[in-house]
Structures are given as structure tokens and as C-alpha cells.
Amino acid sequence: MRDDVHENRKYAAVNPWMLLFNPSSRNGTIITRRVREQLRSLGVAAQLDWVPLQALSAVEAIPARIIVIGGDGTINAAAEWLLRREHSCPVGIVPAGTGNNLARGLGLPLEIGAAMRVAFAETVGPGGSILRGIDGIAYQGGSGDCSSRVIVQTAALGYPAHVASTYDKLRRRPLFRGLCRPVGPHVYRLLALLGLWAQKRREQGGESLLELECRLPGETLKETVFATFIGNERSLGGNFYPCPEALLDDGKMDLCFVRAGTGKSYLKLLQQILKGTHLSLEDTIVYRQTQGPVDLRLSAPSELLADGDLWLKDSQFHLEVLPGRFEVLTNGTGR
């Protein structure tokens, strides 16, 4: 780690600051160790409340600041914890995930030392870090569980969620788990291609496709869909831009519906989504920005892939924007 991590900047040893980390993440564990070593050298590590992700739900004390050492899933957990506790406090981010999509969207540095200078800054405002309010999207299913979860970045239904679910089930198998580490991304791409092939087979065979009804203020949409994206930020998985017009602090959610059964090449379509140039395809793409609330009804249950994790499978979803609900420490860049 570079020695200039604490040049011209003090770390405030404020108690209790919560440091949230994920010990199940290999990359997160490595970066957490480096952060702990740096803080120990400054003499403040012992004065901070180190909380593993698995223990977060049991934490009752309300911190003055939360510092997340992790990726999008860990940030999502911190946001949901704040939502459930009806609390608000500054959130600092030391990126330690695979994609770090939210950190990239916020323009945060990915290098550990630079990220620490923003997350641990003693001064918030001129001469220090900038506190930026960002939206969240609260969602809940319609089949019994009334508790709300939150989307901080992007969520997806249909094809993307199915691919993620298949990959998640495979990597839980002991034989496949060892294969996941070295070639996981290649397996994921293979599953994605197989999913495209399966969708084409269903369409060519005349099988039932996923029907969606979306109720939003002033409009009801009924579409046959291949995929649905719900964006608070524009990217998904680091490389795809399904909601290219989404902003983290505009008080709106972006909805992108990809129609099924149009005869278009899904592979070419995904290549355009990769670049965020798909909104011109009016015969295939339906795009809306709304303050909500939004109610989605599907003809068959789908898992919801939210901020990289699968938490809920349902055929009905209720979505509400939470304008400026979360406060994130930034360096003033980002979209």
C-alpha cells in the first residue's frame, strides 16, 4: 500500500464508526486486511467497530458513519440495514468487490489508499470529502412477505435473473465450486449464451413467453418481455448499460423492457446494451423514467436480481423511489 494514503488528511477516530466487511469474499478479505493494517499503523483500528456482513442484522447500535469494505452486495446490505433501522448516516466506500459498479458510478477511486482518503476523511465539505445524497428504490413482493428490500444500483427480472440464478445454484455444488474460481466468468458467459439459445427455441416452438403488466403513474404497459431492468444507476454487472439515462440522484427510477418474440437477434441486442446504444430500437425496447410508484405483474414468477444478489422470487413487485435516502462520501466526481 502506498505510504501517502494519509498525507495531508487526518482520520477521525470517532467512536462508533462501523466498518462493514464480507469475510466470505476472497478479494474483500484481502483488502480488509490491508485496510486494518493501515488503520492499525495510525493507531485507530481498535477504536472502530468491525462488523462482518453475516452479523450485521444483529447490530443494534447506530453508528455515526458506516464504512463499507466490499462490493455492490455489501453496500446494498448497509443501505437495507439503514432503511430497516430508519436511520441515516454518511456511508464511505472502499471498493472490494468484483464489479464495484456503484463505486464506479459515483466516480470513487478504486485504489485502496485513495478510496480510504475519501471514506475516512475527518472533514466533510470544503477541504475534505463531499457528502452526496443518492436515491434508493424500495421493493417488495406481493405474495405474503411485506418487508421491503432496497435497490441502490440496478435490478433485473427475466433472462438476466435466470442466468444469475443458474450460476448461483451451480457454484453451490462442491464439484463446480472449485471450477468457479479460475474460470467462473467464462462459465457465466456460457450460461448466458445457453439462455439466449433456450429463449429462441421457446419462441420458435410457440411456447408461452413471459407476459408483463406494468402500472406507473398515468400509464399501464402490457408487454411480452425477454428481460426487465430497473435502474437507479445505469450499469449492470460492470459491462452492461441497460438504463443509460439513469442518475443516482434524480428522484426517479428507470425502467427498460426488452420485448420478446420480435425476431431480432438477442446476441446483437445484448451487444448494443453492452454499449448503452439500444434505446433507439423502438420496436424492441420500451424505456420509461418515473417517480413511481410502480407495480409489476408477471405471468410467471421470476427471481429479482438486485445489486448482484438474488433475494426474492415472485410474480408481483411493488417499487417506490426513496429520493436522496442515502448519504455517500465522494470526491465530487461521478455521474
Secondary structure as GFF3:
##gff-version 3
##sequence-region A 1 335
A	DSSP	three_ten_helix	3	6	.	.	.	ID=ss1
A	DSSP	beta_strand	17	21	.	.	.	ID=ss2
A	DSSP	alpha_helix	26	41	.	.	.	ID=ss3
A	DSSP	three_ten_helix	45	47	.	.	.	ID=ss4
A	DSSP	beta_strand	49	52	.	.	.	ID=ss5
A	DSSP	three_ten_helix	53	58	.	.	.	ID=ss6
A	DSSP	beta_strand	65	70	.	.	.	ID=ss7
A	DSSP	alpha_helix	72	85	.	.	.	ID=ss8
A	DSSP	beta_strand	90	95	.	.	.	ID=ss9
A	DSSP	alpha_helix	101	105	.	.	.	ID=ss10
A	DSSP	alpha_helix	112	119	.	.	.	ID=ss11
A	DSSP	beta_strand	130	141	.	.	.	ID=ss12
A	DSSP	beta_strand	149	151	.	.	.	ID=ss13
A	DSSP	beta_strand	154	158	.	.	.	ID=ss14
A	DSSP	alpha_helix	159	171	.	.	.	ID=ss15
A	DSSP	alpha_helix	174	204	.	.	.	ID=ss16
A	DSSP	beta_strand	210	216	.	.	.	ID=ss17
A	DSSP	beta_strand	219	231	.	.	.	ID=ss18
A	DSSP	beta_strand	253	259	.	.	.	ID=ss19
A	DSSP	alpha_helix	266	275	.	.	.	ID=ss20
A	DSSP	three_ten_helix	278	280	.	.	.	ID=ss21
A	DSSP	beta_strand	285	290	.	.	.	ID=ss22
A	DSSP	beta_strand	294	306	.	.	.	ID=ss23
A	DSSP	beta_strand	309	330	.	.	.	ID=ss24
###
